[in-house]
Amino acid sequence: MSAEKVIDLFTGWPNPSLLPTSALSDAFAAVMADPSIRTPALMYGPDEGYGPLREHIAQWLTSFYKPVDPITASRICITGGASQNIGCILSVFSDPSYTRNVWLVAPHYHLVDRIYDDAGFAGRLRAIPQKEGGIDLEYLRREIIAAEERAGESKPFKPTRPWGRLYRHIIYATPTFSNPSSLTMTQSDREALVRLARQFDALVIADDVYDFLQWPADPEKELEPHPSALLPRLVDVDRYLDGGPKDDWGNVLSNGSFSKLIGPGIRTGWAEGTEKLAYGISQAGCQRSGGAPSQFSSSMVDQIVSSGFLQNHIDSVLRPEYASRYRRLMSAIQTHLVPLGVTLPFTRSSGPDTSSVAALAGGYFIWAALPSPLRASDLAPVAQSEHLVKVAEGNLFRVQRDPATSKNEFGSYVRLCFAWEQEENLEEGVRRLGCAIRQMIENANRG
């Protein structure tokens, strides 16, 4: 390995070697060879998205999540991916004059804030603290009550529309293998969050983008060949908890994407919720005018989903590959970083219902705490320029401009990604990071 190569533990993309390029080529050929598929695929599609894919996603999700009742296509809307869909959700279900705040479980996905800013919520994004064993829902409850008392009554700008409904609060979370913390929300927190959303008229947007990428945290345990979901999604909790949703709209939307399973450039995803929520997304102006987002790519994705290839690719390629990468990175952290005082705050959960959560790992990331008094903003540039390893500093994942800074401060953390870099470089990258940490500790001691 060349000494000049920067090892990238920052980029949160899938390694190109893991993309199912041959299957996509076959899917393209199959679509283009059949006029009955090709012609509608190249035209404007129905507002709710490509019909066959909606049906097959519903069946595929049912087989993995195993809800009490099968998921139906009427609960599914095809989207242009998870990020694009958040914009559609906000255009239909929020109003900057009526909706009080956007609450984000923090640390959180760092590029999402601009979507909320663009929807009129700049300066009204608030962090929900994350901690070992769960999220601080009591803090969220207190802050929502305070926000309600400050806001008083207000009238929405947007007109009343039969396909839409305005919520007073928006809550954003990645419940399973969160980016960047990798924390998975417990069953009790999922139920409490849904009850809280119902009480305060909040819509929970759940980014369920890493759920299929799971493996045993214990390196001695083998991967199950065809596992089920670790826990019910928030949208499933809302479907059944306490007799089900309080109205026809519900309080949770599951935001899904094929970016981590097929490839980000496919720009295809799905939303799931009550029939009214799913239909409401399809009526967003940009979606209805465009005539089904990702219509052509949806036809190709449908070939991959309906044939069973996608699930086989997940089980035979993605999960084994990511499990191997995760374990190699964790082993390197134990060898090179833990002796320097680095800790992994969310890998050993505690509490009454966290044992099953802690038993599984997944997603793309590891969240590491630096020894005091090191700051990630000082470490990251030294690590890259002098030791040729790139990492993400913790405060990148703060909620922008949240006034409660004590609940939204991650300057002593770094995020390490094991998905992008070649696996054989992961240990060397961690070793280099350890050299940077040791250098900074020595400099601090001299000072």
C-alpha positions in Angstrom: 0.0 0.0 0.0 1.4 3.4 -1.0 2.4 5.6 1.9 0.9 8.6 -0.1 -2.6 7.2 -0.1 -5.2 8.9 2.1 -7.3 6.3 3.8 -10.9 7.5 3.8 -13.0 6.6 6.9 -15.2 9.7 6.3 -17.2 9.0 3.1 -20.5 7.3 3.8 -21.0 5.7 0.4 -21.0 2.0 -0.6 -17.8 0.7 -2.1 -18.2 0.4 -5.9 -17.2 -3.3 -5.7 -20.5 -4.0 -3.8 -22.8 -2.5 -6.5 -24.9 -5.2 -8.4 -23.8 -3.9 -11.8 -24.4 -7.2 -13.7 -27.9 -7.5 -12.3 -28.7 -3.9 -13.3 -27.4 -4.5 -16.8 -29.7 -7.6 -17.0 -32.6 -5.6 -15.6 -32.1 -2.8 -18.2 -32.0 -5.4 -21.0 -35.2 -7.0 -19.8 -37.0 -3.7 -19.6 -35.9 -2.5 -23.0 -36.7 -5.9 -24.7 -40.3 -5.9 -23.6 -42.5 -3.2 -25.1 -45.2 -3.8 -22.5 -42.7 -2.7 -19.8 -40.5 -0.4 -21.8 -43.2 2.0 -23.1 -44.8 2.8 -19.7 -41.4 2.9 -18.1 -40.3 5.7 -20.5 -43.6 7.7 -20.0 -45.1 9.7 -17.2 -46.3 7.3 -14.6 -49.1 7.3 -12.0 -48.7 9.7 -9.1 -48.1 7.0 -6.6 -45.3 5.5 -8.6 -44.7 2.4 -10.7 -47.4 0.0 -9.8 -45.5 -3.4 -10.0 -42.8 -2.0 -7.8 -45.3 -0.9 -5.2 -46.7 -4.4 -5.1 -43.4 -6.1 -4.9 -42.0 -3.7 -2.3 -45.0 -4.4 -0.1 -44.4 -8.1 -0.4 -40.7 -7.8 0.2 -41.2 -5.6 3.3 -43.8 -8.0 4.7 -41.4 -10.9 4.4 -38.7 -9.0 6.4 -40.7 -7.0 9.0 -43.4 -9.6 9.5 -46.2 -7.2 10.7 -49.4 -8.7 12.0 -51.1 -7.9 8.7 -49.5 -7.9 5.3 -48.3 -4.6 3.9 -50.4 -3.5 0.9 -49.4 -1.5 -2.1 -51.9 1.2 -1.0 -49.6 2.0 1.9 -46.6 2.5 -0.5 -45.6 5.5 -2.6 -42.6 5.4 -4.8 -40.1 8.3 -4.3 -37.0 9.7 -5.8 -35.0 8.6 -2.7 -35.1 9.3 1.0 -33.8 12.9 0.8 -36.1 14.0 -2.1 -39.0 12.4 -0.2 -38.5 14.5 2.9 -39.0 17.6 0.8 -42.3 16.2 -0.6 -43.4 15.2 3.0 -42.8 18.8 4.2 -44.6 20.3 1.3 -47.7 18.4 2.0 -47.7 17.9 5.8 -46.0 20.9 7.3 -46.4 24.7 7.2 -43.8 27.1 8.5 -46.5 29.3 10.0 -48.3 26.5 11.7 -45.8 23.7 12.4 -43.8 24.7 15.5 -40.5 22.9 15.3 -38.5 20.1 13.6 -37.1 17.8 16.3 -34.1 15.7 15.2 -32.5 12.8 17.2 -28.9 14.0 17.6 -26.2 13.4 16.6 -27.9 13.1 13.3 -27.4 12.8 9.5 -25.6 16.0 8.8 -27.0 16.9 5.3 -30.6 16.8 6.2 -30.8 20.2 7.9 -30.8 22.1 4.6 -34.0 20.2 3.5 -35.8 21.5 6.6 -34.3 25.0 6.2 -35.6 25.1 2.6 -39.1 24.2 3.8 -39.1 27.3 6.0 -37.8 25.9 9.3 -34.4 27.6 9.5 -33.7 28.5 13.1 -36.4 26.1 14.4 -34.5 22.8 14.3 -34.0 21.3 17.7 -32.0 18.3 18.9 -33.3 15.3 20.8 -30.4 14.0 22.9 -29.3 10.5 22.3 -27.7 8.5 25.2 -26.7 4.9 26.1 -29.9 2.8 26.3 -32.1 5.2 24.4 -33.2 8.7 23.5 -34.2 11.4 26.0 -37.9 11.5 25.5 -38.6 13.3 28.7 -36.5 16.2 27.4 -38.4 16.1 24.1 -41.7 16.3 26.0 -40.7 19.2 28.1 -39.3 21.1 25.1 -42.4 20.5 23.0 -44.6 21.8 25.8 -42.4 24.9 26.1 -42.6 25.4 22.4 -46.4 25.2 22.5 -46.6 27.8 25.3 -44.3 30.2 23.4 -46.0 29.8 20.0 -49.7 30.4 20.9 -52.2 30.2 18.0 -51.2 30.7 14.4 -52.9 30.2 11.1 -51.2 28.3 8.2 -50.2 29.9 5.0 -51.1 26.8 3.0 -54.7 26.2 1.8 -56.8 23.3 3.1 -56.3 20.4 0.7 -58.1 17.0 0.9 -54.9 15.0 0.2 -52.9 16.8 2.9 -52.9 17.5 6.6 -50.7 19.9 8.6 -48.9 18.6 11.7 -47.9 20.9 14.6 -44.5 19.2 15.0 -42.1 17.2 12.8 -39.8 14.6 14.4 -36.9 13.1 12.4 -35.0 9.9 13.4 -33.1 7.0 12.0 -34.4 4.4 14.5 -32.1 1.4 13.4 -28.3 1.7 13.1 -28.4 5.5 13.1 -26.0 7.7 11.2 -23.6 8.6 12.9 -24.1 6.9 16.2 -25.1 3.4 15.0 -27.6 3.4 17.9 -30.8 1.4 17.5 -33.9 2.7 19.3 -35.3 0.2 21.8 -38.8 -1.2 21.6 -39.9 0.9 24.7 -38.6 4.1 23.1 -40.3 3.4 19.9 -43.6 2.9 21.6 -43.1 6.0 23.8 -42.2 8.1 20.8 -45.3 7.1 18.9 -47.5 7.9 21.9 -45.8 11.3 22.3 -46.3 12.0 18.6 -50.0 11.3 18.9 -50.3 13.4 22.0 -48.6 16.5 20.5 -49.8 16.1 16.9 -46.4 15.3 15.5 -45.4 13.5 12.3 -42.4 11.2 12.8 -40.3 10.8 9.6 -38.3 7.6 10.2 -35.4 7.0 7.9 -35.4 3.2 7.7 -32.5 3.0 5.3 -30.1 0.6 7.2 -32.5 -2.0 8.6 -31.6 -4.8 6.1 -27.8 -4.4 6.9 -27.6 -6.3 10.1 -25.3 -9.0 11.6 -24.3 -10.3 15.1 -22.1 -7.9 17.0 -20.2 -10.9 18.4 -17.5 -11.9 15.9 -17.8 -15.5 17.0 -21.4 -15.8 15.9 -22.3 -16.6 12.3 -24.7 -14.6 10.2 -28.3 -16.0 9.9 -29.0 -16.8 6.3 -32.4 -14.9 6.1 -33.0 -12.8 9.2 -36.1 -10.9 10.1 -36.1 -7.3 11.3 -34.6 -6.7 14.7 -37.6 -4.7 15.9 -40.9 -3.4 14.5 -40.5 -0.1 12.6 -42.0 3.0 14.1 -44.6 2.9 11.3 -45.6 -0.6 12.4 -45.7 0.5 16.0 -48.1 3.3 14.9 -50.2 0.7 13.0 -51.0 -1.4 16.0 -50.1 0.3 19.3 -53.1 0.9 21.6 -55.5 -0.1 18.9 -53.8 1.7 16.0 -53.6 5.3 14.7 -55.9 7.9 16.3 -57.1 9.0 12.8 -56.9 7.9 9.2 -53.6 9.8 8.8 -51.5 8.3 11.5 -48.3 9.8 13.0 -45.4 8.0 11.3 -44.0 7.7 7.8 -41.3 5.2 7.0 -38.8 6.7 4.6 -37.1 3.9 2.6 -34.3 3.9 0.0 -32.4 1.5 -2.3 -29.3 3.7 -2.1 -27.6 1.5 0.5 -28.8 -1.8 -1.2 -28.5 -1.2 -4.9 -26.6 2.1 -5.3 -27.2 5.8 -4.6 -27.4 6.8 -8.2 -30.5 4.7 -8.8 -32.4 7.5 -7.0 -35.4 5.3 -6.1 -37.0 4.9 -2.8 -40.4 4.4 -1.1 -42.6 5.9 1.6 -44.9 3.8 3.7 -47.6 5.0 6.0 -51.4 4.9 6.2 -53.1 5.0 2.9 -53.9 8.7 3.3 -50.3 9.6 4.1 -48.9 7.6 1.2 -51.5 9.1 -1.2 -50.8 12.6 0.2 -47.1 12.3 -0.7 -48.1 11.3 -4.3 -50.0 14.6 -4.5 -47.1 16.9 -3.8 -46.9 19.4 -6.6 -43.4 18.4 -7.8 -44.4 14.7 -7.7 -47.7 15.1 -9.5 -46.3 17.4 -12.1 -43.4 15.1 -12.8 -45.6 12.0 -13.2 -44.1 9.5 -10.7 -40.5 10.0 -9.7 -37.9 7.5 -10.9 -40.4 5.9 -13.3 -37.7 4.3 -15.5 -35.3 3.3 -12.8 -38.3 1.9 -10.8 -39.0 -0.5 -13.7 -35.4 -1.8 -13.4 -35.5 -2.0 -9.6 -38.7 -3.9 -9.9 -36.9 -6.6 -12.0 -34.3 -6.9 -9.2 -36.9 -7.0 -6.3 -39.5 -9.3 -7.9 -37.0 -11.9 -9.0 -35.6 -12.3 -5.4 -32.2 -11.1 -6.6 -32.1 -8.1 -4.2 -32.7 -10.1 -1.1 -30.2 -12.7 -2.2 -27.7 -9.9 -2.8 -28.3 -8.5 0.6 -27.8 -11.9 2.3 -25.0 -13.3 0.2 -22.9 -10.1 -0.5 -23.8 -7.0 1.5 -24.3 -8.4 5.0 -21.3 -10.7 4.9 -19.1 -8.0 3.4 -20.2 -5.3 5.8 -20.0 -7.6 8.8 -16.4 -8.5 7.9 -15.5 -4.8 7.5 -17.2 -3.9 10.7 -15.4 -6.6 12.7 -12.1 -5.6 11.2 -12.6 -2.0 12.1 -13.7 -2.9 15.6 -10.7 -5.1 16.2 -8.4 -2.3 15.0 -10.1 0.1 17.4 -9.6 -2.3 20.3 -5.9 -2.7 19.3 -4.9 0.9 18.4 -7.4 3.3 20.0 -8.9 1.9 23.2 -5.4 1.8 24.9 -5.2 5.6 24.2 -8.5 6.2 26.0 -10.9 6.1 23.1 -14.3 4.7 24.0 -17.4 3.4 22.0 -20.4 4.8 23.9 -23.2 3.1 22.0 -21.8 -0.4 21.6 -22.7 -1.6 25.1 -26.2 -0.6 25.7 -27.8 -0.9 29.1 -31.4 -0.9 30.3 -34.4 -3.2 30.6 -34.9 -3.9 26.9 -31.5 -3.3 25.3 -30.0 -6.8 25.3 -31.4 -7.7 21.9 -30.5 -4.3 20.4 -26.9 -4.6 21.6 -26.6 -8.2 20.2 -26.8 -6.9 16.6 -24.6 -4.5 14.7 -25.4 -2.9 11.4 -25.4 0.1 9.1 -22.2 1.9 8.0 -20.7 3.7 11.0 -18.9 3.5 14.3 -19.1 6.5 16.7 -16.1 6.9 18.9 -15.4 9.2 21.9 -11.9 10.8 22.2 -10.1 11.0 25.5 -10.3 14.3 27.3 -9.2 17.0 26.5 -8.9 16.2 22.7 -11.3 17.9 20.3 -12.2 16.3 17.0 -12.0 19.6 15.2 -8.3 19.7 16.1 -7.7 16.0 15.5 -9.3 15.6 12.1 -7.1 18.1 10.1 -3.9 16.7 11.8 -5.0 13.1 11.0 -5.6 13.9 7.4 -2.6 16.2 6.7 0.1 14.5 8.7 -1.1 10.9 9.0 -3.1 10.5 5.8 -6.4 9.3 7.3 -9.7 11.1 6.9 -12.4 11.0 9.6 -15.6 13.0 10.3 -15.5 15.2 13.3 -18.4 15.0 15.7 -19.8 18.5 15.5 -20.6 18.0 11.9 -23.6 16.0 13.2 -25.0 18.8 15.4 -28.4 20.2 14.7 -27.8 23.6 13.2 -28.4 26.6 15.4 -30.2 24.8 18.2 -29.9 27.1 21.2 -29.7 24.2 23.7 -26.0 23.7 23.0 -25.4 21.5 26.0 -27.7 18.9 24.5 -26.2 19.3 21.0 -22.4 19.2 21.5 -20.3 16.4 19.9 -16.9 18.0 19.7 -15.2 15.1 21.5 -16.5 12.4 19.0 -15.4 11.1 15.6 -17.4 9.0 13.1 -15.7 6.2 11.3 -17.2 4.6 8.2 -16.3 1.1 7.1 -18.4 1.0 3.9 -16.4 3.1 1.4 -12.7 2.3 1.9 -11.2 -1.0 0.8 -11.4 -3.5 3.6 -7.7 -4.2 3.6 -7.1 -0.5 4.4 -9.3 -0.3 7.4 -6.9 -1.4 10.1 -4.1 0.7 8.7 -6.5 3.7 8.7 -7.3 3.1 12.4 -3.5 2.7 13.2 -2.8 6.0 11.6 -5.6 7.6 13.5 -4.1 6.2 16.7 -0.8 7.8 15.7 -2.5 11.2 15.3 -4.2 10.8 18.7 -1.0 9.9 20.4 0.7 12.8 18.9 -1.9 15.2 20.1 -1.9 13.7 23.6 1.9 14.1 23.8 1.7 17.7 22.6 -1.0 18.4 25.2 1.1 16.9 27.9 4.1 19.0 26.9 1.9 22.1 26.9 
